[in-house]
């Protein structure tokens, strides 16, 4: 029986070759080897595919200081972003303007719209391995409704009762129909057995707000602090038990910086790879590859709110009208947002009729001056400020302040407002506050004459929290302190109406009331700008309700792949 020659036999045969034959044989061997490698490479590429695998790390930067990484208390972008990664709700944003299942696998709505029943997935676990149950859902809802907690989400849950049904269902019973209620189901759920041990009065001070335990796609691996105890970074690792699928991106590192300039410096030094929420002005000054910049639509409107309780001048409707008339909002969009956004003319985006006044930019100052002059305002030659006599001895001056956050885009916008209104004869002071100080000591106490601030109005335009008179004081979000009986009635109908055409009509009527009353000047709606490195694949967010929802589909992101034959895919 013939057999393949052994190595020593091959060497013996090769030794019998002449020098020229050895060269030819060696060259042929090299050609054959290269050809085989090329063939294998071609076949591998033709008959195999790249498949995402678990691996990789994303280093993200954020500005601020973590304080309340808690889904029912978080208010800053940083806290909300971390809460979105660590906690899960019954439902979750799909990144396209809609919702998808998270902890829930299904839900039913009664015909009268008063009962919602959600069914939980099986074998849900907290990050500590303990089971997540419907009792946790009921506990979370009842906790945020506690007035002592002063959660900003409380108004959305007024008149809602939560009840555990069996072992895997929870029923929400509404005292009246509430069309956007399904949005409430995105609320992150808290573990009852941990939080129930803490008195509600101590919740805002609890260490669990800085080292939370949730059931979301990522869990905390470690927290890095400096020598003084200030948190520098959160190291997150994938939750292997997250349903319906565990994230492919293995680790996330959230590095925290005190300012936007420090964050951008860290990006330039390659300490971080991604970040969001930076002003468009700074985006254009930073060396970023074009395909790394993601722009996402947000239902967010930046507005100047008048506080008539603090500044008597704003009781005059003509003053409010003149201030709005003087503004060229397209200029603000171009100079503040560098074109990353659009002008706003009403309380929600994509209004039902054109709220713009059609005045040409070059005519605005003249028109505004005319409004004030007809209302009795005259220039005080000594002060250079417009004044209006209110009697024989009393007069009011066009003199007020703008309170806003120490964000570059808001400061720039405030400066444009001051510049334009100074041309009318107004004296305007800009007051700048840190985000925390603005929230706690200015907004919550309603201690401002005007407030330049942004509001998120949600996927479904639920304007009740922002404009209903019952929400004028903390923790309500009606920061214009707006009160209008007809508007209140319309807002209640908008919440309850399930017929889309009737609801649209109510929204139109409400929009007209706001246009007529001018409780605020709507300025612009910016895009959310998110910088993400090319190595991260499958990012697909297009339309989100808050910045934290950029992570809606993070379980599908990946950074590493491997090639496998198509027959095994």
C-alpha positions in Angstrom: 0.0 0.0 0.0 1.4 3.4 -1.0 1.9 6.0 1.6 2.7 9.7 1.8 6.5 10.2 2.0 8.0 11.0 5.4 9.8 14.3 6.0 13.3 12.7 5.9 12.4 11.1 2.6 11.4 14.5 1.2 14.6 16.0 2.4 16.6 13.2 0.7 14.7 13.7 -2.6 15.2 17.5 -2.4 19.0 16.9 -1.9 19.1 15.1 -5.3 17.9 18.3 -7.1 20.4 20.5 -8.9 20.8 24.1 -7.7 18.5 25.4 -10.4 15.9 22.7 -9.6 16.0 23.7 -6.0 15.3 27.3 -6.8 12.5 26.4 -9.1 11.0 24.0 -6.5 11.3 26.6 -3.7 9.7 29.4 -5.8 6.8 27.1 -6.8 6.3 26.2 -3.1 6.2 29.9 -2.2 3.7 30.6 -5.0 1.5 27.7 -3.9 1.6 28.8 -0.2 0.6 32.4 -1.1 -2.2 31.1 -3.4 -3.6 28.9 -0.7 -3.5 31.8 1.8 -5.3 34.1 -0.7 -7.8 31.4 -1.5 -8.6 30.9 2.2 -8.9 34.7 2.6 -11.3 35.0 -0.4 -13.4 32.0 0.8 -13.5 33.4 4.3 -14.7 36.8 3.2 -17.2 35.4 0.7 -18.7 32.7 2.9 -18.4 34.3 6.4 -20.0 37.3 8.1 -19.0 39.6 10.9 -21.0 39.0 14.0 -21.1 41.3 17.1 -19.6 39.8 20.2 -19.4 40.8 23.8 -16.4 43.1 24.4 -15.1 46.6 24.3 -15.3 49.7 26.5 -16.8 53.1 25.9 -15.4 56.0 27.9 -18.1 58.7 28.2 -17.7 62.2 29.7 -20.3 64.1 31.5 -20.5 67.5 33.3 -21.8 68.0 36.8 -21.9 66.2 40.0 -23.9 63.0 40.6 -26.5 63.6 43.3 -29.7 61.7 42.7 -29.2 58.7 40.5 -32.8 57.7 41.2 -35.6 57.5 38.6 -38.1 59.3 40.7 -35.8 62.1 41.9 -33.2 62.6 39.2 -33.4 66.0 37.5 -29.9 66.7 36.0 -28.9 65.1 32.7 -26.0 63.3 34.4 -28.3 61.7 37.1 -31.0 60.8 34.5 -28.4 59.3 32.1 -26.9 57.0 34.8 -30.4 56.2 36.1 -31.4 55.1 32.5 -28.5 52.7 32.4 -28.9 51.3 35.9 -32.7 51.1 36.2 -35.5 49.6 34.1 -39.2 50.6 33.7 -42.2 48.6 32.5 -41.6 50.3 29.1 -38.6 51.9 27.5 -38.1 54.4 24.7 -37.4 52.8 21.3 -35.3 55.7 20.2 -37.7 56.4 17.3 -40.3 58.5 19.1 -42.2 55.4 20.4 -42.0 52.9 23.2 -41.0 49.2 23.6 -41.3 46.6 26.3 -38.7 46.6 29.1 -39.7 44.8 32.3 -43.2 44.2 30.9 -44.0 41.7 28.3 -47.5 42.9 27.5 -50.2 45.3 28.6 -54.0 45.8 28.3 -56.1 49.0 28.4 -59.7 48.9 29.4 -62.3 50.3 26.9 -63.0 53.3 29.2 -59.3 54.1 29.4 -59.3 53.9 33.3 -57.4 50.7 33.8 -54.0 49.6 32.6 -52.7 46.1 33.4 -49.0 45.3 32.8 -47.7 41.8 32.8 -44.0 41.3 33.9 -41.5 39.1 32.2 -40.5 35.9 34.1 -37.5 35.6 36.2 -36.6 39.3 36.5 -33.7 40.0 38.8 -32.1 43.0 40.5 -28.4 43.6 40.1 -27.9 42.0 43.5 -29.6 38.8 42.3 -32.8 39.2 44.3 -36.1 38.8 42.4 -38.0 41.8 41.0 -41.7 41.6 41.5 -44.9 43.5 41.0 -44.7 44.6 44.6 -41.6 46.7 43.6 -43.6 48.4 40.9 -46.4 49.3 43.4 -43.9 50.5 46.0 -42.2 52.8 43.5 -45.4 54.5 42.4 -46.7 54.9 45.9 -43.4 56.4 47.0 -43.2 59.0 44.3 -46.8 60.1 45.1 -45.8 60.8 48.7 -46.0 64.6 49.0 -43.1 64.6 51.5 -40.7 63.4 48.7 -41.6 66.3 46.4 -40.9 64.4 43.2 -41.4 66.4 40.1 -43.1 63.3 38.6 -45.9 63.4 41.2 -48.4 65.4 39.0 -48.3 62.7 36.3 -49.5 60.1 38.9 -52.2 62.2 40.6 -55.4 60.1 40.9 -53.7 56.9 39.9 -53.8 53.8 42.2 -51.4 50.9 41.8 -52.3 47.4 42.7 -50.4 44.1 42.4 -52.3 41.3 40.6 -51.2 37.8 41.2 -47.5 37.2 41.0 -46.6 38.9 37.7 -49.1 41.7 37.0 -49.8 45.2 38.1 -52.9 47.2 37.6 -53.1 51.0 37.4 -56.5 52.5 38.1 -57.0 56.1 36.9 -59.8 58.3 38.3 -60.2 59.9 34.9 -58.9 59.0 31.4 -55.3 60.2 30.8 -54.2 59.8 27.2 -50.4 60.0 27.7 -50.5 57.6 30.7 -48.5 55.0 28.8 -45.5 57.4 29.0 -45.6 56.9 32.8 -44.7 53.3 32.3 -41.1 54.3 31.4 -40.6 55.2 35.1 -37.6 53.3 36.5 -38.5 50.8 39.2 -36.9 50.8 42.7 -36.2 47.7 44.8 -38.7 47.7 47.6 -36.8 45.6 50.1 -33.9 48.1 50.0 -35.7 51.4 49.9 -38.5 50.6 52.3 -35.9 50.6 55.1 -35.2 54.3 54.6 -37.6 56.9 56.0 -39.1 58.9 53.1 -37.8 62.1 54.7 -34.2 60.8 54.2 -34.5 59.6 50.6 -32.8 62.6 49.1 -29.8 62.1 51.4 -29.5 58.3 51.0 -26.2 56.8 49.8 -28.2 54.6 47.5 -28.7 57.6 45.3 -25.0 57.5 44.6 -24.5 53.8 44.4 -27.9 52.5 43.2 -29.1 49.0 42.6 -31.4 48.5 39.7 -32.4 46.0 37.0 -31.2 47.9 33.9 -28.7 47.0 31.2 -25.7 48.1 33.3 -24.7 47.8 36.9 -22.1 49.6 39.0 -18.8 47.8 39.2 -17.0 50.5 41.1 -17.0 54.2 41.9 -13.8 56.2 41.6 -13.3 59.2 44.1 -10.6 61.7 44.8 -9.0 62.1 48.2 -11.8 64.5 49.3 -14.5 62.0 48.4 -15.6 63.7 45.2 -16.8 61.2 42.6 -14.6 61.2 39.5 -16.0 58.3 37.6 -18.5 55.4 37.5 -17.4 52.1 36.1 -20.3 50.1 34.8 -20.4 46.5 33.6 -23.0 44.8 31.5 -25.9 43.1 33.3 -25.7 39.5 32.0 -29.3 38.9 33.1 -30.9 41.9 31.4 -33.9 41.0 29.3 -34.6 40.5 26.4 -30.8 40.4 25.7 -27.7 41.4 27.6 -25.7 44.3 26.2 -22.8 43.4 23.8 -20.8 46.4 24.9 -19.0 45.0 28.0 -18.1 48.1 30.0 -19.0 51.8 30.2 -16.9 54.3 32.1 -18.6 57.6 33.0 -16.0 60.2 33.7 -17.3 63.3 35.4 -16.0 66.9 34.9 -16.8 70.1 36.7 -17.3 72.1 33.5 -17.9 71.8 29.7 -14.4 73.2 29.0 -12.8 70.5 31.2 -14.8 67.8 29.4 -13.8 69.1 26.0 -10.2 69.2 27.1 -10.4 65.6 28.2 -11.9 64.7 24.8 -9.0 66.4 23.0 -6.6 64.5 25.2 -8.4 61.2 24.4 -9.3 60.6 28.0 -12.9 60.1 26.8 -14.5 59.1 23.5 -18.1 60.2 23.8 -20.2 62.9 25.3 -23.5 64.7 24.9 -25.3 67.9 25.6 -22.4 70.2 24.8 -23.3 73.6 23.3 -23.2 73.7 19.5 -20.8 76.7 19.7 -18.2 74.4 21.4 -18.9 71.5 19.1 -17.7 73.7 16.2 -14.6 74.7 18.0 -13.6 71.1 18.8 -11.8 68.7 16.4 -14.5 66.0 15.9 -14.9 63.8 12.9 -18.2 64.6 11.1 -19.5 61.0 11.2 -19.0 61.0 15.0 -21.6 63.7 15.5 -25.1 62.4 16.0 -28.0 64.8 16.0 -31.2 63.7 17.7 -34.6 65.4 17.8 -35.8 66.4 21.3 -39.2 67.7 22.4 -37.4 70.5 24.3 -38.2 74.2 24.0 -36.1 77.0 25.5 -38.3 79.8 26.7 -38.2 83.1 28.6 -40.9 82.9 31.3 -42.4 86.1 32.8 -43.0 86.2 36.6 -45.7 88.9 37.1 -45.6 88.3 40.8 -42.0 89.5 41.0 -41.9 92.2 38.3 -44.9 94.5 38.1 -43.8 95.6 34.6 -44.9 92.3 33.2 -48.5 92.8 34.2 -48.6 95.1 31.2 -49.5 92.7 28.3 -48.2 95.3 25.8 -44.7 95.0 27.4 -44.7 91.2 26.9 -45.9 91.6 23.4 -43.2 94.3 22.5 -40.4 92.2 24.0 -41.4 89.2 21.9 -42.0 91.3 18.8 -38.4 92.8 19.0 -36.8 89.3 18.7 -35.4 87.7 15.5 -35.5 84.1 16.6 -33.7 82.8 13.6 -30.7 84.9 14.6 -30.8 83.2 18.0 -30.9 79.8 16.3 -27.9 80.7 14.1 -25.8 82.4 16.8 -26.6 80.2 19.8 -27.1 76.8 18.2 -24.9 77.2 15.1 -27.9 76.0 13.2 -28.4 72.8 15.3 -32.1 73.4 16.0 -35.1 75.6 15.0 -37.0 78.6 16.2 -40.0 78.0 18.5 -43.2 80.0 18.4 -45.5 78.1 20.7 -45.7 75.8 23.7 -45.0 72.6 21.8 -43.2 71.6 18.6 -45.0 71.1 15.3 -47.9 73.4 16.2 -51.2 73.2 14.4 -51.0 76.7 12.9 -48.3 79.2 12.1 -47.7 81.2 15.3 -45.0 83.4 13.7 -45.9 87.0 13.3 -44.4 87.5 9.8 -42.6 90.7 10.7 -39.3 91.2 8.8 -36.2 91.2 11.1 -35.2 94.8 10.1 -38.7 96.0 11.1 -38.9 94.3 14.5 -37.4 97.0 16.7 -39.4 99.7 15.1 -42.6 97.7 15.6 -41.8 96.9 19.2 -41.1 100.6 20.0 -44.4 101.5 18.4 -46.3 99.1 20.7 -44.7 100.5 23.8 -45.2 104.1 22.7 -48.9 103.5 22.1 -49.1 102.0 25.6 -47.8 105.2 27.1 -44.1 104.4 27.5 -41.7 107.3 27.2 -37.9 107.6 27.5 -36.6 109.0 30.8 -33.7 111.2 29.5 -31.9 111.0 32.8 -31.9 107.2 33.1 -32.2 106.2 29.5 -34.9 103.8 30.4 -38.5 103.7 29.1 -41.1 104.5 31.8 -44.9 104.7 32.0 -46.8 106.8 34.4 -49.3 104.9 36.4 -50.8 107.9 38.2 -49.8 111.4 39.2 -46.8 110.3 41.3 -46.2 106.7 40.4 -44.5 105.2 37.3 -43.0 101.9 36.2 -39.7 101.4 34.3 -38.8 98.9 31.7 -36.2 97.5 34.1 -35.9 93.7 34.9 -33.5 90.8 35.2 -33.0 87.5 33.4 -32.1 84.5 35.5 -30.6 81.5 33.8 -28.1 78.6 34.1 -24.3 79.0 33.7 -24.5 77.2 30.3 -22.7 78.8 27.4 -25.7 78.6 25.0 -28.1 80.1 27.6 -25.7 82.8 28.5 -25.3 83.7 24.8 -29.0 83.7 24.3 -29.5 85.9 27.4 -26.9 88.4 26.0 -28.8 88.6 22.7 -32.0 89.3 24.5 -30.4 92.0 26.6 -28.8 93.5 23.5 -32.1 93.6 21.5 -34.2 94.9 24.4 -31.7 97.6 25.3 -32.5 99.0 21.8 -36.1 99.5 23.0 -35.0 101.4 26.1 -35.0 98.5 28.6 -32.4 98.0 31.3 -31.7 94.3 31.6 -29.6 92.5 34.1 -28.4 88.9 33.5 -28.2 86.7 36.6 -26.2 83.5 36.2 -26.6 80.5 38.5 -25.2 77.0 38.8 -27.6 74.3 37.8 -28.2 73.2 41.3 -28.6 76.7 42.7 -30.9 77.6 39.9 -33.1 74.6 40.6 -33.2 74.8 44.4 -33.1 78.5 45.2 -34.5 80.1 42.1 -37.0 77.9 40.3 -38.4 76.0 43.3 -38.9 79.3 45.2 -40.1 81.1 42.0 -37.5 83.8 42.9 -37.0 85.4 39.4 -38.4 88.2 37.3 -37.8 86.4 34.1 -36.4 82.9 33.7 -34.6 81.6 30.6 -35.0 77.9 30.8 -35.7 74.8 28.8 -38.6 72.3 29.3 -39.1 68.8 28.0 -42.7 68.3 26.9 -42.5 64.5 26.2 -43.4 62.4 23.2 -47.1 63.1 23.6 -47.5 66.8 24.2 -48.8 66.7 27.8 -48.7 70.4 28.7 -50.6 70.0 32.0 -47.5 70.1 34.3 -46.2 73.2 32.6 -49.3 75.4 32.2 -52.1 74.3 34.5 -52.8 76.7 37.3 -52.6 73.9 39.9 -48.9 73.5 39.0 -47.8 77.1 39.7 -45.9 76.3 42.8 -43.2 73.7 43.7 -43.1 70.9 42.8 -45.2 71.9 39.9 -43.5 73.0 36.7 -45.7 76.0 35.8 -42.8 78.5 36.1 -44.7 81.2 34.3 -47.2 81.0 37.1 -49.8 81.0 34.3 -53.5 81.0 35.3 -56.3 80.9 32.8 -59.6 79.1 33.5 -60.2 78.3 29.9 -56.7 77.0 29.4 -57.0 74.8 32.5 -60.2 73.3 31.1 -58.5 72.6 27.7 -55.5 71.0 29.4 -57.7 68.7 31.3 -59.6 67.7 28.2 -56.3 67.2 26.3 -55.2 64.7 29.0 -58.5 62.8 28.9 -59.5 62.8 25.3 -58.7 59.5 23.4 -60.1 60.6 20.0 -57.1 62.0 18.1 -59.1 64.6 16.1 -60.8 66.1 19.2 -57.5 66.1 21.0 -55.9 68.0 18.2 -58.7 70.6 18.3 -58.2 71.1 22.0 -54.5 71.5 21.5 -55.1 74.1 18.8 -57.5 76.1 21.1 -54.9 76.0 24.0 -52.2 77.2 21.6 -54.4 80.2 20.8 -54.9 81.0 24.5 -51.1 81.0 25.0 -50.6 83.2 22.0 -53.1 85.7 23.2 -51.9 85.8 26.8 -48.1 85.8 26.2 -47.1 84.4 29.6 -43.7 83.6 28.0 -41.6 84.1 24.9 -40.8 80.8 23.1 -37.4 81.0 21.6 -35.8 77.8 20.2 -35.7 74.1 20.2 -32.2 72.7 19.9 -31.1 69.3 18.5 -29.4 67.0 21.0 -25.8 66.6 19.9 -24.2 63.3 20.8 -20.5 62.5 20.0 -19.9 58.8 19.6 -16.7 57.1 18.3 -16.8 55.2 15.0 -15.9 52.0 16.8 -19.4 51.9 18.4 -21.8 50.3 15.9 -25.6 50.1 15.8 -26.5 53.4 17.4 -29.9 54.3 15.9 -31.6 56.9 18.1 -33.5 59.5 16.1 -36.2 60.9 18.3 -36.1 60.9 22.1 -38.0 62.6 24.9 -35.0 63.4 27.2 -31.2 63.1 26.6 -30.9 60.0 28.8 -32.9 58.1 26.2 -29.9 58.1 23.8 -29.2 54.9 25.6 -32.6 53.4 24.7 -31.1 50.6 22.5 -27.7 50.3 24.2 -28.1 46.6 24.5 -27.7 46.5 20.7 -24.6 48.6 20.5 -21.3 46.8 19.9 -17.6 47.5 19.5 -16.1 44.1 18.7 -16.9 41.5 16.1 -15.7 38.1 14.9 -16.1 36.4 11.5 -18.0 33.2 11.4 -19.1 31.0 8.4 -22.6 32.0 7.2 -23.9 28.5 7.8 -23.2 29.0 11.5 -24.8 32.5 11.7 
